[in-house]
Amino acid sequence: MTIFQQFYALTKPRVIQLIVFCALIGMVLAVPGVPSWAEVKVGLLACLGIWLVAGAAAAFNCMVEKGIDAKMKRTAWRPTAKGELSDKQTLIFAAALCAIGSAVLYFWVNPLTMWLTFATFIGYAVIYTVILKPRTPQNIVIGGASGAMPPVLGWAAMTNAVAPEALILFLIIFLWTPPHFWALAMYRVEDYRKSGLPMLPVTHGNEFTRLQVFLYTLVLFPACLMPFVFGMSSWLYLVAAVTLSMGFTAYAFALWRNYSDELARKTFRFSLIHLSVLFAALLVDHYL
């Protein structure tokens, strides 16, 4: 990889795309009807600022976990894990992204969005990565609060406030994160065992983790219906939410009853489809 590709890889582009997409949904839902050109400009600047700060958090995570990443097949390719980028280079890169992104949000969006985004950076890069992840098997549950913030950031960007609707979107992602991540952790359990991280399948075993995945999908199901109940969406979203949630729950139930690595992979992949299509349905429903 070129030096540019190495730095770009540190930002975890696929993860950042989902973060910005979820933030965009928050922005769209916060604006009744078709947005004005001024609102579109604010939205684009907010997406840029959130992308930069989220990329900074990802890069910092790569620096802190380079030793762990080197032991895991899924992450051993990262430039920090391979020693292609030094801690100094990575830290400067992360600090620059965070500073530029924060400035964009503060001066061209609003201070509330900047402070919420910066708090999310601290939550993920410091509280989750440095403190929680190496110490507790509930790391992904507690740390999931940071990952659930994008719709709140998007809503704040357009309204300069945090509304109950934004908190409903936060709740959906917060409850979605554990079954999504634990499905991955189960078929990558040996990687996590080698890394020394206290992930749930390592500390409590496969069967217990499978049950937790299933139980979380049961709790997630009604949470996904809340946008309809709260009047944020109509029947189109409701049909999508019920269909997707039934699918996720069915995968989790099958995984609980009869585990296989292949089924865990399918459950993990479907969880990505679940969240992406669910939020896309909210977007389409908003304009119909």
N, C-alpha and C positions, 0 to 999 in steps of 0.2 A: 504493500500500500504506500501511496505518497504521503507526505507529512500532512497534507490537507485531509486526506481520507482517514488518517489515524486520529486526528482531532475530531473529525466529524463522527467517527465511530464511537468516541467517548460520550457523545450526547445521546446514545441509544435511540436512533432515529425512529424505529418502529413504535417504541413506547411513547416518544414525544408526539408522534402523529396522533395517537389515540388521545393523549392529554389535550392537545390543541383542538381536536374534534369535539371532545366533551365540553371544553370551554366555549367553543363556537355555538354549541347547542344552547348553553346557558345564555349567551348573548342574544341569539335569535328569539328564544322564548321570552326574554325580558322586554322585547320591543313588540308592541301590538301591531299587527299588519305588516306591510312592506316597509323596511327601514329607509330613512332618508339618506342622501349621499353623505351628509355629515356623520350620521350614525354608522354608515358603512366604513368610513375612514377611521372612526374611533375603534370599531371592531377589528379592522385590519391591524392597526397599531397595537391593540390589546393582544391579538394573536401573536404578533412579533415579540412583544415584551414577555408574554408567558412562555413562548418557545425558548427564548434566550435564557430565562431564569431556570426553567425546567431542564434545559441542556446543561446548565451550570451544575445543578444538583446531581444529574446523572454522571457528569465528569468527576465530581468530587467523590461520588460513590465508587467509581472505578478506581480512583486513587487509594481510597481507604481499604478497599477489598481486593487489591491486586494480588495479595498472597492467597486469599481464598479462591479468587477467580482462576489462578494458575492451576489449582488442584481439580477444577471441574471442567469436563469436556464442553459444556454449554458455553463457558465464558473464557476458556483458556486462550482463545484467539485475540482477546482484547489487547490493544497496544500497551496498556499499563501492565497487564499480566505477563506479557512477553518481554517487557523491559524496553520496548521501543520508545516509550515516552517516560521521562523522569517525573518524579513527584513535583519538582519545581515547575516544569513545563505545564503539567496538568493543573496545578494549583493556580498558576497565573492565568491559564485559559479559563478555568472555572470562575475565577474572580472577575475577569474581564466580561464574560458573558453575563454574570449576575449584575454587575455594575451597569452595563449598557441596558440590559433588559429592565432593570429597576428604574433607570432614568427615563426610558421610553414610557413606562407605565405612570410614573409620577408626573412628568411634565405634559404628556400628550393624551393621557387617559384620565386618571384621577388618583390622588394619594391613597385612598382606601384600597383600590385594587393593587397598588404597589405594595402596601404593607401586608395585605392578605397573601400576596404571592411570595413575598419575602418570608413570611411566617411559614408558608408551605415548604419553602426551600430549607429552612431550619428544621422543620419537622421531619423531612425526608433525609437530608444530608447529615444531620447531627443526631436528632433524637432517635430516628429509626436505624440508620446505618451504623452509627458509632455506639449508641447506648442499648437499644432494644434487640437488634438482630442477633448479636453474639450472646445474649443473656437469657432470653425467654422464648419458648416455643409459640407463645402468643404474639410474637413480634409482628407478624403480618396483619393480625387483627388490629392491634393498637396503631401500628405504623400505617395501616390502610387509610387512616383519616387524612393523611397528606395526599394520597392518591385519589381520594374522593373529592378533593377541593376544586378541580377545574371548572365544573358548572357554576360554582359559587363565585369564582374569579370572573367568569364570563358575565354573569348577572351583575356583579358589582361594577364591571367595566362600563356597562350601558346605563345603569341606574344610579350609581354611586351609593348603593344600599345592598343589604343582604335580606332577601325576602323569604317567606316560608316555602315558596315554590323552589327556590334554589336549594334549600335545605332538604327537600324531598329528593331532588336529583343527587345530592350528596349522600343521602341515606342509601339509595339504590346502589351506587358504586361501592360504598362502604361495606354493605352486606354481600355484594358480588365478589369482592376481592378474595376473601378466604377460600371459598370453594374453587375459584379460578386458580389461585396459586397453589393450593394443596394438591390439586389434581396433577399439576406439574411436578411438585415435590415428591409425589409417590413414585412416579416412574423414573425420577432422578435421585432416588433416595441414597444410592451408593455414593453419588457425587457429594451430596450434603454430608453424608457420614464421614467421608474423607476430609471434607473442609473443616469439620469440627463445629459447624453451625447447629444450634439446637432446634432444627426444624421439627414440626410435629410428627411426621412419619418416623423420624430418628428417635425422638424421645418417648413417644407414646405408641409407636407401632402402626402398621398398615391398617389393621381392622378399626382401631379407634379413629384414625384419620378419615377413613371412608365414611364412618358414621357422621363425623362432624361435617363433611362435605354435603352429605344428604340433608342433615338438619339445617344447614345454612341455606340450601336451596329452598327448603320449605318456608323459612322466614323471609327469604328474598322474594318469593312469589307474591305475597300481598303487598310488599313494598313497591313492586313494579306496577301495581294497579293504582297506586296513590295519585299519580298525575291525572288519571281519569276521574277518580273520586273527588279530587280537589278542584276539578274543573279546568285543569290545564290543557286537556286534550279531549278528543271525541272518540267515537266508536272505532275508527281506524286504528288508533293507537291501542285501544283496549284489545282488539283482536290480535294484534301483533304481540302485545305483552303476554296475553294468556297463552298463545301458541308457543312463543319462545320460552316462557317460564315452565310450561309443561314439558318441553323438550329438555331443558336443563335439569329439571327434577327427575325426569325419566332416566337420563344418563347417570345422574348421581345415585339413583336407586339401584340401577343395574350394577354400578360400580361397587356399591355397598354389599350387594348380595353375591356377586361373583367377580372378584377382582382379576384384572389382567393389565399388563403394561399398555397393551394396545388400546384397551377401553379407557384407561386413564388419559392416554394421548387424545383420544376422540373427545373425551369430556373436556379436556383443556381447550382443544380447538373450538368446540361448540361454545364454550364460555365466551370466547372472543367474538364469535358470531352473535351470541346472545346480546352482549352489551352494545356492539356496533349497530346491529339492526334495530334494537330497541330504541336507541337514541336517534337513529335515522328516521324511524317511524314517528317519533316526536316532532322531528323537523318537518317531515312531509305533512303530518296532521295539522301543524300550526298554520300552514298556508292553504289548506283546503276548507 
